[in-house]
Amino acid sequence: MIRRAPDIVFGSWCGKKFQPGRVATRAGWQTIPAVRDRELHEIKSPIILQPGPAALFDGLDALHRIIAAWSSTR
């Protein structure tokens, strides 16, 4: 992850809340643009991990909203 240096990081923990602060404290992650710019986002597990085609549509919509907001600031 550090080597790839993503601009956005998505998290989805099944049954647990995504904790961006905890992710950001991982060793070496302070150099990742997504961590530096606070672009750590949760996609709720019921949306993206649900069975069937709804995950594709609902999950894709959630990803799109975040990416569109990010790209509008660039």
Long-range contacts (C-beta under 8 A, 24 or more apart in sequence): 1-29, 1-32, 2-28, 2-29, 2-31, 2-32, 5-31, 5-32, 5-33, 6-32, 6-33, 6-34, 7-33, 7-34, 7-37, 7-39, 7-70, 8-34, 8-39, 8-41, 8-66, 8-67, 8-70, 9-34, 9-35, 9-39, 9-40, 9-41, 10-41, 10-42, 10-43, 10-63, 10-66, 11-40, 11-41, 11-42, 11-43, 12-42, 12-43, 12-44, 12-45, 12-48, 12-49, 13-45, 14-45, 14-49, 15-45, 17-42, 18-42, 39-70, 41-66
